[in-house]
Amino acid sequence: MSQAPLCRDCLALSADPLADRCTACGSPRLLRHKERDSLSIAHVDCDAFFAAVEKRDDPSLADKPVIIGGGKRGVVSTACYVARTYGVRSAMPMFQALKLCPHAVVIKPNGEKYSKAGREVRRLMLELTPLVEPVSIDEAFLDLTGTERLHHGSPALTLARFAHKVEREIGISISVGLSYNKFLAKIASDLQKPRGFSIIGREEAADFLADKPVGMIPGIGASAQARLAKVGVTLIAHLRDVPLKTLFEALGRDSQRLSRLAWGEDRRPVTPERETKSISAETTFETDLRSFEDLEPILWRLSEKVSRRLKAAGLAGRSVTLKLKDKDFRLLTRTRSGLAPTQLAARLFEPARQLLKASCDGTAFRLIGIGAADLCDAADADKGDLADQSVVRQAHMEAAIDKIRDKFGAGAVQKGIVLRKT
């Protein structure tokens, strides 16, 4: 291989193409790949994002196992890489995580702080290309096709510089996957975390995927894996040999797309704007709650959260969904659709309250949530009409309360329902 290795630490091209370390700074973190300078689709993922932000803000946590999550009844939102060495993983129940790592530092999630850091990373992404497709608060796809002249280097070099800039300006690290489509870029970004940079090229894609489990393909979940296993399909290579008819019986009408992914083919473009489908808030209780009287004030507080998020996003909801999870982790959802577009907490709360009342039959619940969906532009919301002028009064009242809270804090004005003992 005659290509000069790119040092990910000093960003120099090594003079020796066979060197194990950078000839300029001595770093072993060399990026070499036959197709390195011809690929332009990337997936960027922040490493252990929530925990990384907390460690950035409190250097005393640097070498400690940190878990971001709720109380003993909650689940792990993020575990830092130190905590992961003990077996702690995202979505694990907190009681199980603390059994594995009892000396971990547990921090409750701070959504506003993480959102701010996520926006800072997104701003830096948009300096590279307008083709940024957010996947979540801490990850996105980027299409850097045609940016070589603008950034004076290949997409690979631009992304290596970007990783430096994120560490220097934001204080967290990222992992990068580079390929010729989104499917493979996403897989690549997971290969060398943290601070990884992996490349999957066209020539190697089919061979690389062959011995990987079919569950690596997005859209093939646990139930689909079980159905495929019955016909002898456990690896991606097996999937390629299955007749389309058999594949359709196991995977339904998505079978052709999944079959193409098995060969490393993904036709999806990087789409700059993803449509927000819902905005929600939920909470897990320290002890199970059964009564409507205990759950109602919590539902109101969550309605206010969703209302604030809708207002911040400039959106309104035309349906409301109530989410409840019982002590055995069984999920119950109830939806009220066809509502007039609203951003108002009171208008979100009322239908959810009715759904909650109908659902309180003595079942012990460990979690409650509320979501607004069927979203539209806020310009269409809370206008009222001749038959209902109360919505205008509610809008004015909430706007006044929002101003007070912005100035004096969230606890400055509270509705009486919140003061109930729960």
Summary of the structure (lengths in Angstrom):
residues: 422
radius of gyration: 24.8
end to end distance: 67.2
largest distance: 79.0
contacts: 1340
relative contact order: 0.09
helix: 43%
strand: 21%
